[in-house]
Amino acid sequence: MGVSHDDVEPVTDRVHEGSWSANLEKPKHADDRELVVAQAVDAVDHTAEGTHVNLVTHATHGHPESYLYPVLDELDVEYRYVEQCGCGGHVVRVFV
């Protein structure tokens, strides 16, 4: 049985007034793509208008195009793929 997302520490607990990065590549993210997506949305929600958040996703889920882009398309944001990290994860910059 998996861990409830409510039992996982949030990616942030405040609104960021400047650009920042959300680390979604911790071990707990490796086993839970739904957690990655939920915390990515939370990170976007906690980013002030006119700034951006870099969503750094775990390598085990592959390129975020298949699972994260459809969710971002539903939000009122622009985004672009930045790069694949040396560790295999991926960075997507979301402009709020």
Short mmCIF file of the C-alpha atoms (twelve columns), coordinates in Angstrom:
data_MODEL
# 
_entry.id   MODEL 
# 
loop_
_atom_site.group_PDB 
_atom_site.id 
_atom_site.type_symbol 
_atom_site.label_atom_id 
_atom_site.label_alt_id 
_atom_site.label_comp_id 
_atom_site.label_asym_id 
_atom_site.label_seq_id 
_atom_site.Cartn_x 
_atom_site.Cartn_y 
_atom_site.Cartn_z 
_atom_site.pdbx_PDB_model_num 
ATOM 1  C CA . MET A 1  0.000  0.000  0.000   1 
ATOM 2  C CA . GLY A 2  1.333  3.447  -0.965  1 
ATOM 3  C CA . VAL A 3  1.695  6.506  1.190   1 
ATOM 4  C CA . SER A 4  -1.111 9.071  1.084   1 
ATOM 5  C CA . HIS A 5  -0.114 12.304 -0.597  1 
ATOM 6  C CA . ASP A 6  -1.375 14.035 2.540   1 
ATOM 7  C CA . ASP A 7  1.427  12.313 4.463   1 
ATOM 8  C CA . VAL A 8  4.149  13.736 2.206   1 
ATOM 9  C CA . GLU A 9  5.837  17.047 2.993   1 
ATOM 10 C CA . PRO A 10 4.643  19.730 0.534   1 
ATOM 11 C CA . VAL A 11 7.052  21.065 -2.054  1 
ATOM 12 C CA . THR A 12 6.492  24.575 -0.640  1 
ATOM 13 C CA . ASP A 13 4.428  26.271 2.027   1 
ATOM 14 C CA . ARG A 14 4.507  29.865 0.815   1 
ATOM 15 C CA . VAL A 15 3.979  31.976 -2.283  1 
ATOM 16 C CA . HIS A 16 7.303  32.700 -3.971  1 
ATOM 17 C CA . GLU A 17 7.552  36.340 -5.065  1 
ATOM 18 C CA . GLY A 18 10.609 35.585 -7.194  1 
ATOM 19 C CA . SER A 19 11.544 32.816 -9.565  1 
ATOM 20 C CA . TRP A 20 12.404 29.516 -7.898  1 
ATOM 21 C CA . SER A 21 12.855 25.769 -8.453  1 
ATOM 22 C CA . ALA A 22 10.662 22.957 -7.164  1 
ATOM 23 C CA . ASN A 23 12.561 19.743 -6.464  1 
ATOM 24 C CA . LEU A 24 10.323 16.897 -7.655  1 
ATOM 25 C CA . GLU A 25 13.108 14.359 -7.974  1 
ATOM 26 C CA . LYS A 26 13.430 13.101 -4.414  1 
ATOM 27 C CA . PRO A 27 13.170 9.341  -3.764  1 
ATOM 28 C CA . LYS A 28 9.480  9.664  -2.820  1 
ATOM 29 C CA . HIS A 29 8.821  11.104 -6.297  1 
ATOM 30 C CA . ALA A 30 10.466 8.171  -8.066  1 
ATOM 31 C CA . ASP A 31 7.651  5.804  -7.151  1 
ATOM 32 C CA . ASP A 32 4.716  8.183  -7.488  1 
ATOM 33 C CA . ARG A 33 4.043  10.046 -10.743 1 
ATOM 34 C CA . GLU A 34 0.748  11.351 -9.326  1 
ATOM 35 C CA . LEU A 35 2.695  12.983 -6.491  1 
ATOM 36 C CA . VAL A 36 5.005  14.660 -9.016  1 
ATOM 37 C CA . VAL A 37 2.032  16.081 -10.906 1 
ATOM 38 C CA . ALA A 38 0.178  17.162 -7.747  1 
ATOM 39 C CA . GLN A 39 3.223  18.913 -6.333  1 
ATOM 40 C CA . ALA A 40 3.997  20.510 -9.712  1 
ATOM 41 C CA . VAL A 41 0.515  22.048 -9.727  1 
ATOM 42 C CA . ASP A 42 1.009  23.141 -6.111  1 
ATOM 43 C CA . ALA A 43 4.338  24.757 -7.064  1 
ATOM 44 C CA . VAL A 44 2.677  26.691 -9.883  1 
ATOM 45 C CA . ASP A 45 -0.090 27.780 -7.500  1 
ATOM 46 C CA . HIS A 46 2.578  29.060 -5.093  1 
ATOM 47 C CA . THR A 47 4.396  31.148 -7.708  1 
ATOM 48 C CA . ALA A 48 3.604  34.857 -7.931  1 
ATOM 49 C CA . GLU A 49 2.325  36.300 -11.176 1 
ATOM 50 C CA . GLY A 50 5.123  37.607 -13.388 1 
ATOM 51 C CA . THR A 51 7.676  35.064 -12.184 1 
ATOM 52 C CA . HIS A 52 8.464  31.445 -12.991 1 
ATOM 53 C CA . VAL A 53 9.077  28.130 -11.320 1 
ATOM 54 C CA . ASN A 54 11.431 25.460 -12.601 1 
ATOM 55 C CA . LEU A 55 9.830  22.055 -12.144 1 
ATOM 56 C CA . VAL A 56 12.627 19.507 -11.778 1 
ATOM 57 C CA . THR A 57 11.109 16.065 -12.311 1 
ATOM 58 C CA . HIS A 58 12.449 12.613 -11.488 1 
ATOM 59 C CA . ALA A 59 14.227 10.637 -14.210 1 
ATOM 60 C CA . THR A 60 12.168 7.478  -13.651 1 
ATOM 61 C CA . HIS A 61 9.117  9.104  -15.215 1 
ATOM 62 C CA . GLY A 62 10.863 10.064 -18.444 1 
ATOM 63 C CA . HIS A 63 10.230 13.203 -20.448 1 
ATOM 64 C CA . PRO A 64 7.444  15.276 -18.864 1 
ATOM 65 C CA . GLU A 65 5.729  15.768 -22.213 1 
ATOM 66 C CA . SER A 66 3.641  12.635 -21.711 1 
ATOM 67 C CA . TYR A 67 2.372  13.218 -18.165 1 
ATOM 68 C CA . LEU A 68 2.987  16.828 -17.088 1 
ATOM 69 C CA . TYR A 69 2.331  18.884 -20.222 1 
ATOM 70 C CA . PRO A 70 -1.372 17.905 -20.428 1 
ATOM 71 C CA . VAL A 71 -1.868 19.151 -16.855 1 
ATOM 72 C CA . LEU A 72 0.037  22.374 -17.508 1 
ATOM 73 C CA . ASP A 73 -2.070 22.930 -20.630 1 
ATOM 74 C CA . GLU A 74 -5.124 23.127 -18.358 1 
ATOM 75 C CA . LEU A 75 -3.576 25.893 -16.238 1 
ATOM 76 C CA . ASP A 76 -3.346 29.563 -17.232 1 
ATOM 77 C CA . VAL A 77 0.431  29.429 -17.701 1 
ATOM 78 C CA . GLU A 78 3.092  29.243 -20.366 1 
ATOM 79 C CA . TYR A 79 5.887  26.709 -20.122 1 
ATOM 80 C CA . ARG A 80 8.921  25.439 -21.970 1 
ATOM 81 C CA . TYR A 81 11.264 22.517 -21.686 1 
ATOM 82 C CA . VAL A 82 14.687 23.639 -20.449 1 
ATOM 83 C CA . GLU A 83 16.907 20.566 -20.359 1 
ATOM 84 C CA . GLN A 84 17.598 17.107 -19.065 1 
ATOM 85 C CA . CYS A 85 19.735 17.187 -15.927 1 
ATOM 86 C CA . GLY A 86 22.935 15.213 -15.635 1 
ATOM 87 C CA . CYS A 87 21.144 12.937 -13.159 1 
ATOM 88 C CA . GLY A 88 18.496 12.123 -15.763 1 
ATOM 89 C CA . GLY A 89 15.703 14.332 -14.468 1 
ATOM 90 C CA . HIS A 90 14.026 17.010 -16.549 1 
ATOM 91 C CA . VAL A 91 13.493 20.750 -16.068 1 
ATOM 92 C CA . VAL A 92 10.351 22.522 -17.248 1 
ATOM 93 C CA . ARG A 93 10.113 26.284 -16.711 1 
ATOM 94 C CA . VAL A 94 6.568  27.478 -16.011 1 
ATOM 95 C CA . PHE A 95 5.793  31.173 -16.415 1 
ATOM 96 C CA . VAL A 96 2.901  32.409 -14.269 1 
# 
